[in-house]
Amino acid sequence: MVPARYGLGLALGLMVLFFLTTTWIECRAQLPDFKSASAVKRPNALLEGLVKGAVSNLPLEGASICIKETGQYAFANQQGHFSLQTDQINGTLVIRFEGYETVEVQYEGGALIKGQTTIRLNKDASAIPPLVVGDSIPDMLWDMPLAVINHPAGRTQLTLREYKDSKLLILDFWATWCAPCVKSVQKWQDATARYHENGLAVMAVNVGFFSKTLPFMNQRKWTLPAAVGENTHLLNSYFFDRYQVGGVVWIKEGRIAAISYENDENMEKLPLILSGKSVAFHSTSLNSHQKPSIPNQ
């Protein structure tokens, strides 16, 4: 015969077991979709977007898109579009393209953040030596290929070396949406008509999206050639410490004579320079490391 104390202990143990089992069942029942969550694999995320050049706004075919956390990757097609399927719902995309800065982009909930599906890459200017007033123009800058529009001979590409023998070479950085810049280009258009035979050469460097640039120039009957495309970012980086709109670089005898920021700054010195006389530029004609840039678009 079993002692009473053992019977009591057995009964208490069964009660505790029953209580724990009931509690576990109730807690399990409160979990949303417990059965489906444990039995069905979470659906894949489909990451889609575009990779373009920051200056030209043209697609960068072949750019690589990699998920930082998993190593999965895809490549941009001819239109710059990429599509990448993954189980990694949240993470970081690393976008690389030879000659351009690498960019990291966050995505959440299996998609790129709304409004950020187009990823624009800048040219990698990290190896470019910053130039200041008085410096000689290096060979790598003279020989850098530049896409060009509105060239009087119909050229589509050239280098600054073609202007090296000019008495004065002007690089005017501008964009169609920048009203002061447009006024500046107009001044140099007028100056070219007057002083071209005296050795003045002017290159208008467009630093905005250039799809509307040629019609814009044609409407104003400008005959100045305009550098466009991704390498204008590199050209900009030689003279300014940030992407600059509205600066004018004066290059005389292969050296930087001045960097102007105002439309009329040093313009009265132009005929003297072209006549071979030595002139002193305004003290306000400073390198961009000494003066803030005009905000970009």
Secondary structure, DSSP 4 states (H G I P E B T S, - for coil): ---HHHHHHHHHHHHHHHHHHHHHHHHHHHSTTHHHHHHSPPPPEEEEEEEEETTT--B-TT-EEEETTT--EEE--TTSEEEEEES--SEEEEEE-TTB--EEEEEETTEEPTT--EEEE-B--TTPPPP-TTPBPPHHHHT--EEEES-TT--SEE-GGGGTTSSEEEEEEE-TT-HHHHHHHHHHHHHHHHHGGGTEEEEEEE-S--TTHHHHHHHTT----EEESTHHHHHHHHH-SS--SS-EEEEETTEEEEEE-STTTTGGGHHHHHTT---PPPTT---GGGSPPPPP-
